[in-house]
Amino acid sequence: MTGKKKISPMNTASILSLFLVSMGVTIVTPAMATLAQHFEGKDVSWISTLPTLFVVIATFAAGAVMGTKVKYRTLAIVSSLLYLVGGCGPAFFDNYTGTLVCRAILGLGLGLMAPLGNALIIGLYEGQKQASMLGYGTLFMNAGGIIMQLLGGSLAEIGWNYTFYGHAFSLIGLIMAIFLPEPDSPAVSKDEAAKGPKEKVSNTVWGIAVLFCLFNVLNFPIMMNISVLFEVRNAGGAAAAATSLSLYTVAGCAAGFLFGKIFQVAQRWCLTIGYALCGTGALLVYVGNSAMVMTIGLMMLGFGFSIIMPTFFAWTGISTPPSTVAFATSILMALMNLGGFASSFWLKLLNAVAGENIYSAILVEIVVFFVIAVGFVFYNPFKAKGKTT
């Protein structure tokens, strides 16, 4: 911890609660087959991906004002309310267009919330404590994902509209937002601003953000189509897919819990390890014809991503001036979610070129992830700061 501000256990719990409810978009993932049957003739992929477009817009807005013009606590409360209304809204009427409008509102709520947790951790903690907290944030993010995916799959078995009731889980974030701490120095003072030009976000941050975006472009199709793969391969229905996806997030929880130690020991190699695990996991999903093999692949993907994500934020923390960390975090979260939105267009392109967009999408993901893993064998992101291990 920086020592500038004492962080109480309740403050810590409130920060982690932001991660717990951050995977609201994924609650419909195990229900995609059910939604496709109900909205026959409609492109239900938009129900999954449209929120990410609005997450991008709201995340940039949050990055521009959080901690300066608007308190972190205020943004957390507003975002939780939008999340609750937009998430649960589709359960109350049967209309495809109305469902998309609600999903857009959900995206705005998630976007305002997305950068808050990591920005607070980077602003309030240092060193090994920061790495551990980033890992715990990933743990709580995945734990929330487990709950939401199980809710989504189970509720989808009752009825398509029941899936959306699972977003009521966001009440936890709304209540805990009251206890969020505020960093001591969230913005550059007027005196500092008068001394010279305003500090800018490092170019490195944009490179990290592009990698984040690319990851989601390539990986989102697996998550979105896994229920279809389970049905095509006679490996189970929506509930089975939900269980498999929940184990993806269980593996992510494990990686988040262990990340502090992993980063301490393998900092130089964290991104190579993470991408190699993700590439191997995607390969198992590609070749697997049983629920067990595909689930193992998903677990490797979950573990690998939960090493990559906090490493990216740790890399950001040492790559850009402290006064730009909040906005830098919003850039990362915005482009990560832009990747989720762009994945729909990626799937359309693959369908036009290859005649299908499930197996070809996974094959491209495998190749790209292994190439990036090899790239980080030769490039050490922490070398410039003397952080090698």
Secondary structure, 3 states (H helix, E strand, C coil): CCCCCCCCHHHHHHHHHHHHCCCHHHHHHHHHHHHHHHCCCCCCHHHHHHHHHHHHHHHHHHHHHECCCECHHHHHHHHHHHHHHHHHHHHHCCCHHHHHHHHHHHHHHHHHHCCHHHHHHHHHCCHHHHHHHHHHHHHHHHHHHHHHHHHHHHHHHHCHHHHHHHHHHHHHHHHHHHHCCCCCCCCCCHHHHHHCCCCCCCHHHHHHHHHHHHHHHHHHHHHHHHHHHHHHCCCCCHHHHHHHHHHHHHHHHHHHHHHHHHHHHHHHHHHHHHHHHHHHHHHHHHHCCCHHHHHHHHHHHHHHHHHHHHHHHHHHHHHCCHHHHHHHHHHHHHHHHHHHHHHHHHHHHHHHHHCCCCHHHHHHHHHHHHHHHHHHHHCCCCHHHCCCC
